[in-house]
Amino acid sequence: MMNNWLDQAIFYEIYPQSFCDSNADGIGDLQGIIQKLDYICSLGCNAIWLNPCFTSPFKDAGYDISDYYTVAPRYGTNEDMKQLFERAHKNGLHVLLDLVPGHTSCEHKWFHESCKAEKNAFTDRYVWTDSVWKEPAGMGCIRGISERDGSCAVNFFSHQPALNYGFYQPDPAEKWQQSMTDEGPKATLEELKNIMRFWLRMGCDGFRVDMAGSLVKNDPDGKGTIKLWQNVRHFLDDEFPAAAMVSEWGEPDKSLQGGFHMDFLLHFGPSHYNDLFRCPEPFFSARGKGDISAFVAKYLDSYKKAGTDGLICIPSGNHDMDRLAHNLQGDALRIAFAFLLSMPGAPFIYYGDELGMNYVEGLTSVEGGYGRTGSRSPMQWDDSVNAGFSTAAAEKLYIPLDGSSERPTVKKQLQEESSLLNEVKQLIALRKAHPALQNHARIKFLYAEKERCPLAYLRSSENETILVLLNPSNQPQSFPCELTLTEELYHFNALPQSKDGKLLLAKQSAAFYRLRP
């Protein structure tokens, strides 16, 4: 798998309708993103994850696709997308598109054809039961809207019919449950490959895959879905060996076996990711009452399963969760980023988190966002109209701006030497300068005790070892450590002190030291 650029990848996630509006219609677009590529480069990021930007009725933020081959007009054209790829590459940036293989919009032409009574090429493109009175067990469904007799399974919202990749263990009593080798599921898989071919040929560098572990039904151990993605991996190795694949799966032992290069730690499931930033007592809160031990135990289990080649991604956040700054403020954000940018795997920064953008309370749901809408407000660039996001009238903005007079902006933080933005830039530069802090370097936790601070770990490459010390608590904390602190690479707030076989860390502090061999 020829994608060495992943070894040093640092990703920036862009929610396209909220990043930069180039044509004053109140919605961000591809030309707006192109205008801001220099900013992404200035952070030190070298890769972009772009949330869905294909034609859609946008009832679920573009995760309800009605045409996989066409950019949504509100974002621009396919030519704009091609230009984005080209400009990004000139700037040393790689671009991942968001691939949604599990479902479409019910407005997709495939679904319209599948609803017809007469058999056609799309009859088996979706998961249909054989009676309108029968719904698929454990899944919601759409029914009573088609000529054909049957109910169509949905993956999440009721307007997202599930594409048919077959059942790993079809129930013999349910004749409508097709196997993975039936013609319908095989045709769906081949169409998925065609979609990937189309965008990779245009210049896309790979895909972040939505709900990657959900495709094959009745597949409790994921064996069928692993087999499906191995099929895709073989296709990519033959035709696009440099294409990168990142999975929203949350189980690295399965996703990496399936041929993905990276897997996200998810904010749902068993990862304990929320213990870090998003729970009543986050570990990185200054209150110092959080617990990181369960996260570390699960992380080490996943890390072992990922092996030497696989990457585990710990994002600052994304479009589906509360903003990082909803639970953490001030110095706590800096220490959280010292953690995010010193851990193995490829870091992912959600647009605006590098500023500490606020979660905007009380917004009416936009595009099925509901409680997530407050994390999708427009990027805050400067102190001009609409914070530099758009020159449209404020009432035309698709999602309202953070109305706080204290809202952070890029312009303001660039001018403040001690800003979070400048701290993030410093941490990224440090990561890129030291192999021991990069994606594949090893990790060994020295101190990660239950309901205790601080957190301490070693990052090691072939030629260097770096000690990372993090104390989010507003009280000094110590732990047993005989290591000699010599070459300081980075610190935030006061430096640690060594005494009587212990290291004493100042309140809300972080420090990196390169250790002598």
C-alpha positions, 0 to 999 in steps of 0.5 A, a space after each residue: 500500500 503506497 501511501 507514505 504521506 500518511 506517516 506524517 499526516 495531520 488532518 484538518 476537517 472542513 464542514 463545507 457549508 460553514 468554512 468560507 462563503 465565496 459568493 455571498 449566498 450564506 453557505 460555504 463553498 469549494 471556492 471559499 475553501 480554495 481561498 483558505 488553503 494557505 491558512 490550513 498550510 500555515 497551521 502545519 496541517 498537510 491533509 484535509 478531510 472534507 465532509 460530504 459535498 455531493 448532490 443531496 436534499 441535505 436533510 442530514 448534512 449531505 450524508 443523504 446523497 442523491 448523486 454520488 458523481 456530482 458536486 452539490 450546486 450550492 458548493 460549486 461544480 465538479 470543475 471546482 472540486 478538480 481545482 480544489 484537488 489541484 490547488 491543494 496538491 500544489 500546496 502540499 496538501 492531500 484531500 480525503 472525500 467523505 464516502 457514504 456507502 451504507 445508504 443514500 437519500 430516498 430521492 436518489 434515482 436508484 431508490 426511485 427505480 427500486 420502488 417500481 413493481 417491475 424488476 429492473 437493475 435497481 430492484 435489489 440495490 436496497 434492502 427490501 423485505 417481501 411484504 409491506 407488513 414486514 419490517 427488517 428486524 432491528 432496523 427502521 424502515 420506509 414503507 407504504 410509498 412504493 409500487 412494489 410490495 415490501 418495506 425498505 430498511 433504513 440505516 438511521 434517519 427515515 429518509 436514508 434507505 440502506 444499500 444492499 451488500 447482502 447478509 452474512 448469515 441470511 435467515 433461511 425463513 426470510 427469502 428476501 435476505 440475500 447473501 453477499 454473493 447474490 447479484 444485487 449485493 455484488 452490483 452494489 459493491 461494484 458501483 461503490 468501486 465505480 464511485 471511488 474510481 471517478 473521484 480518485 481519477 479526478 485527483 482525490 487522495 482517498 476517503 474517510 468512510 462513513 459507518 464503515 462497519 455497518 454495510 453487511 447485515 446480520 454480521 455480528 462479528 464483522 466477518 462479512 464486512 471485513 471481507 467486503 472491504 478486503 475486496 475493495 482493498 484489492 481493487 485499490 491496490 491494483 488501480 490506486 495503490 496510493 489511495 488512503 482509506 480512513 474508517 469510521 468503525 471504532 474497532 481497529 482489529 476489524 477495520 485494519 484487517 479489512 484494509 483500512 489504514 486508519 480507524 477513528 476512536 469514536 465518541 460512542 462505543 467502548 473507546 472511552 474517548 468522551 472521558 477525555 473531553 466530553 463528560 461531566 468530569 473530563 480528564 482534561 478539565 482543570 477540576 482534576 476529577 476526571 479519570 483517564 485509566 479506562 481510556 488508556 486501557 482500551 487504547 492500549 488494547 486497540 493499539 496492540 490490535 492495530 499493529 505496527 502499520 495501522 493508525 488510530 486517530 484521536 480527533 479534537 472533535 467533529 461535526 457530530 459532537 459538541 465543540 471541544 470548548 464546550 467543556 474545556 476552556 482556557 489552559 485546559 484547551 492548550 493541554 488537551 491539544 498537547 495531548 492530541 498532537 503528541 499521541 500516535 496515529 494521525 491527528 484530526 483537527 475539526 475546523 475552529 477547534 484550533 481557536 477554541 470556537 464555542 458550541 453555540 447554544 439554542 440553535 434550531 436544527 439545520 439539516 438534521 443536526 439537532 443538538 449537533 447544530 451548535 458545533 457547525 456554526 460558521 468559521 470565525 476569520 476576523 472582525 469584519 461582517 459575519 466574522 469574515 465568513 460571508 458578505 451575505 446579510 446576517 439573516 441569510 447565513 445558513 447556520 447562525 454565527 456565534 453571537 458572543 462579543 468574545 468569540 475568537 477569530 483567526 485574526 485576533 489570535 494570530 496577533 496574540 502570541 499566547 493564543 490557542 491558535 499559536 500554541 497549536 501551530 507550535 505543537 504541530 511544528 514540534 510534532 513534524 520536527 521530531 520522529 518520536 512524536 509522529 504517527 507511527 512512533 511507539 508509545 509507553 504509558 508511565 502514569 495513567 492511574 484511576 481518578 488521578 493526575 498527571 498523565 505521562 508517557 514516552 514516545 519513541 522512534 528509532 533514534 529518539 525518545 520523548 517524555 510527555 508530561 501533562 497535568 490538567 489539574 488546577 493543583 500541582 501533581 506528582 508521580 514516581 519517576 527516576 528519569 533525568 530531565 535534560 533537554 526540554 523541547 516544549 513547556 506550557 506554564 511552569 516546568 516540572 521539578 524532580 525530587 526524591 524519585 518523583 516528578 512534581 508537575 505544576 498546576 495546568 502544565 505540559 512539558 516535553 523532554 527528549 531523553 538521552 540514550 
